Amino acid sequence: MYIARLREQGRYSSAKSYQDALNSFLRFCGQEMILYTRIDREMLLRYQDYLRDRECSWNTVSTYMRRIRRVYGLAMENGEAPFSRYLFKGIFLGVKSKQKKALPAESLRLLMTAPLAAPELRKTQRALCLMFLFCGMAFVDFAHLKKSDIRNGVLRYNRQKTGTPMLVEIQPVARELLAALMTDTLRDSPYLFTFLSGTKTGEEAFREYTSALADFNRSLKELANACGVTEIVTSYSIRHSFATTLKEQGVHLAYFNITSPQLEKMNKRCPADTVLSRAAECIGLPRKRKADAPGHVPAKPATFPGGNVFPEWKWTGRRGRGTRCGQS
């Protein structure tokens, strides 16, 4: 079975996605299993209406349908399902993205700088700030960061999703936050933070991560309520907000995702840490420089949780001098 093969390959997230689609389709059919010969276009159209009647988004409909199409296609290749050219005609298989995931600058400031009394909320606030300061890092990468990933003031890690090697210079403003967030980490744990135990492997490790993600998103919701932020805040909001902030401040889109050849050319002109510090300058973070460049406007500081200084969101360099992050 395809789902079992995904689990054997360690692709637990994909396996869960296919299993969710299968469970939903079987609930619609009212049976524990269904023959391929019974699946036709009319059934799929009714299933699509069934999902929409239950207030599933079009993207959810598309995900489930694409999972069913993939499994049906494999069954056809193996001679287990009859050929049907127009089986998915009229079925939505695209992507609809109308909701803006990035947060307004003022909401971002509130989430990062609002004074909080509850220790758990302060911990969530520190994590949010660090994910932003680490170039809008995805939560899956943030949770899997290891102590060995930090060397000489630079964070080096591989993206969990793509395996792409990344490096991020740890700015001075992030160091105290990093130390504060690491206080609860067990000495024997390989990870920087407490999201994961480091004792689980395989599918158990995947389940531990999904539980940590759900807990973090709940904590972000509580943080937003405490700060008076009305927008929906999730772990994705941080990543999108970082990119949007740079874009709105005039950073050229070419710097958002730098390919390896581009980075090699860039590193010939200036060291990697200088390239990465441009991202910090873009969002107003202080960095060492011999003298202010012509036209440089000093950023106005604001109070940061834990007594640090976090400057106003202001592009203080020349257009096109910012970069999101580098790839080693």
C-alpha positions as CSV (number, residue, x, y, z in Angstrom):
1,M,0.0,0.0,0.0
2,Y,1.3,3.5,-0.9
3,I,0.8,5.0,2.6
4,A,2.7,2.1,4.2
5,R,5.6,2.6,1.6
6,L,5.7,6.3,2.6
7,R,6.1,5.4,6.2
8,E,8.9,2.9,5.4
9,Q,10.7,5.8,3.6
10,G,10.4,8.0,6.6
11,R,8.0,10.4,4.9
12,Y,5.6,10.6,7.8
13,S,4.1,14.0,7.0
14,S,3.2,12.8,3.5
15,A,1.8,9.5,4.9
16,K,-0.4,11.5,7.3
17,S,-1.7,13.7,4.5
18,Y,-2.7,10.6,2.4
19,Q,-4.2,8.9,5.4
20,D,-6.3,12.0,6.3
21,A,-7.6,12.1,2.7
22,L,-8.4,8.4,2.7
23,N,-10.2,8.6,6.1
24,S,-12.3,11.5,4.8
25,F,-13.2,9.8,1.6
26,L,-14.2,6.6,3.4
27,R,-16.4,8.6,5.8
28,F,-18.1,10.1,2.8
29,C,-18.7,6.6,1.3
30,G,-19.9,5.2,4.7
31,Q,-17.6,2.2,4.3
32,E,-14.3,0.9,5.7
33,M,-13.0,0.2,2.2
34,I,-14.2,0.8,-1.4
35,L,-13.4,-0.8,-4.7
36,Y,-11.7,1.2,-7.4
37,T,-14.4,0.2,-9.8
38,R,-17.0,2.0,-7.8
39,I,-15.1,5.4,-8.0
40,D,-16.4,7.5,-10.9
41,R,-16.6,11.2,-11.7
42,E,-20.0,11.7,-10.3
43,M,-18.9,10.2,-6.9
44,L,-16.0,12.6,-6.8
45,L,-18.2,15.6,-7.6
46,R,-20.5,14.6,-4.8
47,Y,-17.5,14.2,-2.5
48,Q,-16.3,17.7,-3.4
49,D,-19.8,19.1,-2.5
50,Y,-19.6,17.0,0.7
51,L,-16.4,18.7,1.8
52,R,-17.6,22.2,0.9
53,D,-20.8,21.6,2.9
54,R,-18.6,20.9,5.9
55,E,-16.9,24.2,5.4
56,C,-13.6,22.8,4.2
57,S,-11.6,25.4,2.3
58,W,-10.9,25.0,-1.4
59,N,-7.3,24.2,-0.6
60,T,-8.3,21.3,1.6
61,V,-10.6,20.0,-1.2
62,S,-7.7,20.3,-3.6
63,T,-5.3,18.5,-1.2
64,Y,-7.7,15.6,-0.7
65,M,-8.5,15.3,-4.3
66,R,-4.9,15.3,-5.4
67,R,-4.1,12.6,-2.9
68,I,-7.0,10.4,-4.3
69,R,-5.8,11.1,-7.8
70,R,-2.3,10.0,-7.0
71,V,-3.4,6.7,-5.4
72,Y,-5.8,6.0,-8.2
73,G,-3.1,6.7,-10.8
74,L,-0.8,4.2,-9.1
75,A,-3.6,1.7,-9.0
76,M,-4.1,2.1,-12.8
77,E,-0.4,1.6,-13.4
78,N,-0.6,-1.7,-11.5
79,G,-3.7,-2.8,-13.3
80,E,-5.8,-2.6,-10.1
81,A,-8.1,0.2,-11.3
82,P,-9.8,0.8,-14.7
83,F,-8.5,3.6,-17.0
84,S,-10.6,6.7,-16.9
85,R,-9.4,9.8,-18.8
86,Y,-11.9,12.3,-17.5
87,L,-12.3,11.0,-13.9
88,F,-11.2,14.3,-12.3
89,K,-12.7,16.6,-14.9
90,G,-14.5,19.4,-13.0
91,I,-12.8,18.6,-9.7
92,F,-10.8,21.5,-8.1
93,L,-7.1,20.6,-8.0
94,G,-5.6,24.1,-7.8
95,V,-4.6,26.4,-5.1
96,K,-6.5,29.5,-3.8
97,S,-4.5,32.0,-1.7
98,K,-6.4,35.2,-0.9
99,Q,-5.6,35.5,2.8
100,K,-2.6,37.6,3.7
101,K,-0.5,35.7,6.1
102,A,2.0,38.5,6.9
103,L,1.2,40.7,10.0
104,P,1.0,44.5,9.9
105,A,4.1,46.2,11.3
106,E,2.2,47.5,14.3
107,S,0.9,44.1,15.3
108,L,4.4,42.7,14.9
109,R,5.8,45.3,17.2
110,L,3.1,44.5,19.8
111,L,3.9,40.8,19.7
112,M,7.6,41.4,20.1
113,T,7.7,44.3,22.6
114,A,4.5,44.1,24.8
115,P,5.4,43.6,28.5
116,L,4.1,40.2,29.7
117,A,3.8,38.8,33.3
118,A,3.2,35.1,32.5
119,P,6.5,33.2,32.1
120,E,5.0,30.9,29.4
121,L,3.9,33.9,27.3
122,R,7.4,35.5,27.7
123,K,8.9,32.2,26.4
124,T,6.6,32.2,23.4
125,Q,7.4,35.9,22.8
126,R,11.2,35.1,22.8
127,A,10.7,32.2,20.4
128,L,8.7,34.5,18.0
129,C,11.4,37.2,18.2
130,L,14.2,34.7,17.5
131,M,12.4,33.1,14.5
132,F,12.0,36.6,13.0
133,L,15.7,37.5,13.8
134,F,16.8,34.2,12.2
135,C,15.5,35.4,8.8
136,G,11.9,34.3,9.3
137,M,12.9,30.7,10.2
138,A,10.2,28.0,9.8
139,F,9.1,26.4,13.0
140,V,10.1,23.0,11.8
141,D,13.7,24.2,11.4
142,F,13.6,26.2,14.7
143,A,12.5,23.2,16.7
144,H,15.2,21.0,15.2
145,L,18.1,23.4,15.8
146,K,20.9,21.6,17.6
147,K,23.6,23.0,19.9
148,S,26.2,21.9,17.4
149,D,24.6,24.2,14.8
150,I,26.1,27.3,16.4
151,R,29.8,27.9,15.6
152,N,31.7,31.2,15.9
153,G,28.5,33.3,16.2
154,V,27.0,31.8,13.0
155,L,24.0,29.4,12.9
156,R,24.5,26.7,10.3
157,Y,21.7,24.2,9.6
158,N,19.9,22.3,6.9
159,R,16.3,23.0,5.9
160,Q,14.1,20.2,7.1
161,K,11.9,20.5,4.1
162,T,14.5,20.6,1.3
163,G,17.8,19.8,3.0
164,T,19.3,23.0,1.7
165,P,22.3,24.2,3.8
166,M,21.7,27.6,5.4
167,L,23.6,30.0,7.5
168,V,22.5,32.9,9.6
169,E,24.7,35.4,11.5
170,I,23.5,35.7,15.1
171,Q,23.0,39.4,15.7
172,P,23.9,40.8,19.2
173,V,20.2,41.6,19.8
174,A,19.4,37.9,19.5
175,R,22.1,36.5,21.8
176,E,20.4,37.3,25.1
177,L,17.1,36.0,23.8
178,L,18.9,32.8,22.7
179,A,20.5,32.3,26.1
180,A,17.1,33.0,27.9
181,L,15.3,30.5,25.7
182,M,17.9,27.8,26.3
183,T,17.8,27.9,30.1
184,D,15.2,25.1,30.3
185,T,17.0,22.8,27.8
186,L,18.3,19.6,29.3
187,R,22.1,19.2,29.2
188,D,21.8,15.8,27.6
189,S,19.5,17.1,24.8
190,P,21.1,17.6,21.4
191,Y,18.6,20.4,20.6
192,L,18.9,24.1,21.5
193,F,15.3,24.3,22.8
194,T,12.8,22.2,24.6
195,F,10.3,21.6,21.8
196,L,11.7,18.1,21.2
197,S,13.1,15.6,23.6
198,G,15.7,14.1,21.4
199,T,14.9,10.6,22.7
200,K,12.4,9.6,20.0
201,T,13.0,8.3,16.5
202,G,10.9,7.4,13.4
203,E,7.2,8.0,13.5
204,E,7.3,8.7,17.2
205,A,9.6,11.7,16.6
206,F,7.2,13.0,13.9
207,R,4.3,12.7,16.3
208,E,6.3,14.6,18.9
209,Y,7.0,17.4,16.4
210,T,3.4,17.7,15.3
211,S,2.3,17.9,18.9
212,A,5.0,20.6,19.6
213,L,3.8,22.6,16.5
214,A,0.1,22.5,17.8
215,D,1.2,23.6,21.2
216,F,3.3,26.5,19.8
217,N,0.4,27.7,17.6
218,R,-1.9,27.6,20.7
219,S,0.7,29.6,22.6
220,L,0.9,32.2,19.7
221,K,-2.9,32.6,19.9
222,E,-2.7,33.3,23.6
223,L,0.2,35.7,23.0
224,A,-1.8,37.6,20.4
225,N,-4.8,37.9,22.8
226,A,-2.6,39.1,25.6
227,C,-1.0,41.7,23.3
228,G,-4.3,42.9,21.8
229,V,-3.5,41.7,18.3
230,T,-6.7,40.8,16.4
231,E,-5.0,39.1,13.4
232,I,-4.6,35.3,13.2
233,V,-1.1,34.5,14.3
234,T,0.5,31.2,13.5
235,S,4.1,29.9,13.0
236,Y,3.7,30.7,9.3
237,S,2.9,34.4,10.1
238,I,6.5,35.0,11.4
239,R,8.1,33.7,8.1
240,H,5.7,35.7,5.9
241,S,6.0,38.8,8.0
242,F,9.8,38.8,7.8
243,A,9.7,38.5,4.0
244,T,7.0,41.2,3.7
245,T,8.8,43.6,6.0
246,L,11.9,43.4,3.8
247,K,9.9,43.8,0.6
248,E,8.0,46.8,2.0
249,Q,11.3,48.5,2.9
250,G,12.6,48.3,-0.7
251,V,14.8,45.2,-0.5
252,H,15.1,43.7,-4.0
253,L,13.3,40.4,-4.5
254,A,16.5,38.8,-5.8
255,Y,17.9,38.8,-2.3
256,F,15.0,36.8,-0.8
257,N,16.1,33.4,-2.1
258,I,19.8,33.3,-3.1
259,T,21.0,30.4,-5.2
260,S,24.3,28.7,-4.5
261,P,26.1,30.2,-7.6
262,Q,24.8,33.7,-6.7
263,L,26.1,33.3,-3.2
264,E,29.5,32.2,-4.4
265,K,29.8,35.3,-6.6
266,M,28.6,37.5,-3.7
267,N,31.1,35.9,-1.2
268,K,33.9,36.7,-3.6
269,R,33.1,40.4,-3.1
270,C,32.4,40.3,0.6
271,P,32.5,37.7,3.5
272,A,29.4,35.6,4.2
273,D,28.9,37.3,7.6
274,T,28.8,40.7,5.9
275,V,26.2,39.4,3.4
276,L,24.0,38.2,6.3
277,S,24.4,41.3,8.4
278,R,22.6,43.2,5.6
279,A,19.4,41.4,6.5
280,A,19.8,42.7,10.1
281,E,20.4,46.2,8.8
282,C,17.3,46.0,6.7
283,I,15.1,45.5,9.8
284,G,17.0,48.1,11.7
285,L,19.3,45.9,13.9
286,P,22.7,47.4,14.8
287,R,25.8,46.1,13.2
288,K,29.5,47.0,13.4
289,R,30.6,49.5,10.8
290,K,33.7,51.7,10.5
291,A,31.6,54.8,9.6
292,D,28.1,55.5,8.6
293,A,27.6,55.4,4.9
294,P,26.4,58.6,3.2
295,G,22.7,59.0,3.7
296,H,22.5,56.5,6.6
297,V,19.7,57.3,9.0
298,P,20.2,55.9,12.6
299,A,17.3,53.7,13.7
300,K,15.2,54.7,16.7
301,P,15.5,52.1,19.4
302,A,12.5,50.4,21.2
303,T,12.3,48.3,24.3
304,F,12.7,44.6,23.7
305,P,11.6,41.8,26.0
306,G,14.2,41.1,28.6
307,G,15.7,44.6,28.5
308,N,17.3,44.3,25.0
309,V,17.0,46.9,22.3
310,F,15.0,46.3,19.2
311,P,15.1,49.2,16.7
312,E,12.1,50.4,14.7
313,W,11.3,48.6,11.5
314,K,13.1,51.0,9.1
315,W,15.2,50.4,6.0
316,T,18.3,52.3,6.8
317,G,20.6,51.4,3.9
318,R,20.5,51.9,0.2
319,R,17.9,50.2,-2.0
320,G,18.8,46.6,-2.8
321,R,21.4,46.2,0.0
322,G,19.4,43.8,2.1
323,T,19.4,40.0,2.0
324,R,17.1,37.5,3.6
325,C,19.7,34.9,4.5
326,G,22.6,33.0,2.9
327,Q,23.1,29.5,1.8
328,S,26.4,27.9,2.6
